[in-house]
Amino acid sequence: MMIIGFDPGRDKCGLAVMNQHKEILFRSVVNSSRAIALIQDLIAKYSPKLLVMGNQTTSKQWKAELKDNINLSIVLVDEKNSSVEARERYWLFNPPQGLGRLIPLGLRVPPEPIDDIVAVILIERYWHQQQ
């Protein structure tokens, strides 16, 4: 079963697609103005069963807009502390090089947006709830 993860935001959004084997097939951070078009493209490419979305900040506004533009079930997931978790997970996807390895994990700051990793975490939280 394919699932789209969506971390909505005012300026940028994180998107991810994972399959039932928990393999990440797609992840990206996009400008908010492009999010719905990209979600439509991901639906066409992967035929997901649902979209999992964070329940904070702008979720109500985004959920209403998504319902008008996509034909997919939308499930809200608690996104509390997901950004903190994503900041730590970033370094698993992008291991520090050189002297960066000497900096303690808690002091490292990802040099790029991590909204896509938050989207992955939201999918994982959904699956965890289903067990």
C-alpha positions in Angstrom: 0.0 0.0 0.0 1.4 3.4 -1.0 0.9 6.4 1.2 1.7 10.1 0.6 3.0 12.0 3.6 2.4 15.7 3.6 3.9 18.3 6.0 2.0 21.4 5.2 3.3 24.9 5.7 2.8 28.5 4.7 5.9 28.9 2.6 7.1 25.4 2.0 5.8 21.9 2.3 7.3 18.4 2.7 6.2 15.5 0.6 7.1 11.8 0.7 5.8 8.6 -0.7 6.4 5.2 1.0 5.3 1.7 0.2 4.1 -1.1 2.5 7.7 -2.2 2.9 8.5 1.2 4.4 10.7 2.1 1.5 10.9 5.8 0.7 10.1 6.1 -3.0 10.0 9.9 -3.1 10.7 12.8 -0.9 11.0 16.5 -1.6 10.5 20.0 -0.1 8.5 22.3 -2.4 7.1 25.8 -2.5 3.6 25.8 -1.0 2.2 27.2 -4.3 3.4 24.0 -6.1 2.3 21.4 -3.4 -1.1 20.5 -4.8 0.1 20.1 -8.4 2.9 17.8 -7.1 0.5 15.8 -5.0 -1.7 15.3 -8.1 1.4 14.1 -10.0 2.3 11.7 -7.2 -1.2 10.3 -7.1 -1.0 9.7 -10.9 2.5 8.1 -10.6 2.1 6.0 -7.4 -1.7 5.4 -7.0 -1.6 5.8 -3.2 -4.4 4.7 -0.9 -4.3 7.8 1.3 -2.6 11.0 2.2 -1.2 11.4 5.8 -0.9 15.0 6.9 0.4 16.8 10.0 -2.4 18.2 12.3 -0.8 21.5 13.3 -0.3 25.0 12.0 -2.1 25.2 8.7 -3.7 21.8 8.5 -7.4 22.8 8.5 -6.8 25.2 5.6 -4.7 22.7 3.6 -7.2 19.9 4.3 -10.1 21.9 2.8 -8.0 22.9 -0.2 -6.8 19.3 -0.8 -10.4 17.9 -0.6 -11.3 20.3 -3.4 -8.4 19.2 -5.6 -7.7 15.5 -5.0 -9.7 12.4 -4.7 -7.9 10.6 -1.9 -8.6 9.9 1.8 -6.9 12.3 4.1 -5.8 11.2 7.6 -4.5 13.7 10.2 -1.5 12.5 12.3 -0.1 14.1 15.4 3.0 16.0 14.3 4.2 17.0 17.8 8.0 17.0 18.0 8.3 15.7 14.4 10.6 18.5 13.4 13.0 17.7 16.2 12.9 14.0 15.2 13.4 15.0 11.5 16.4 17.1 12.5 18.1 14.1 14.0 17.0 11.8 11.2 18.5 14.2 8.6 22.0 13.0 9.6 21.1 9.4 8.9 20.2 10.4 5.3 23.2 12.7 5.1 26.1 11.6 7.4 28.4 14.4 8.3 31.8 14.5 6.6 35.2 15.6 7.9 35.2 17.7 11.0 31.4 17.8 11.0 31.5 14.3 12.5 33.0 15.8 15.7 30.0 18.0 16.4 27.6 16.4 18.8 24.3 15.4 17.2 22.2 17.8 19.4 24.3 20.8 18.1 24.2 19.9 14.4 21.8 22.0 12.3 20.7 20.7 8.9 21.9 23.0 6.1 18.6 22.6 4.2 14.9 22.3 4.9 13.8 19.0 6.5 10.0 19.1 5.8 10.3 16.0 3.5 11.8 14.0 6.4 8.9 15.2 8.6 6.5 13.8 5.9 8.3 10.4 6.2 7.9 10.5 10.0 4.2 11.3 9.6 3.7 8.2 7.5 5.6 6.1 10.0 3.5 7.5 12.8 0.3 6.5 10.9 1.6 3.0 10.4 2.5 2.8 14.1 -1.1 3.7 15.0 -2.4 1.0 12.8 -0.5 -1.8 14.6 
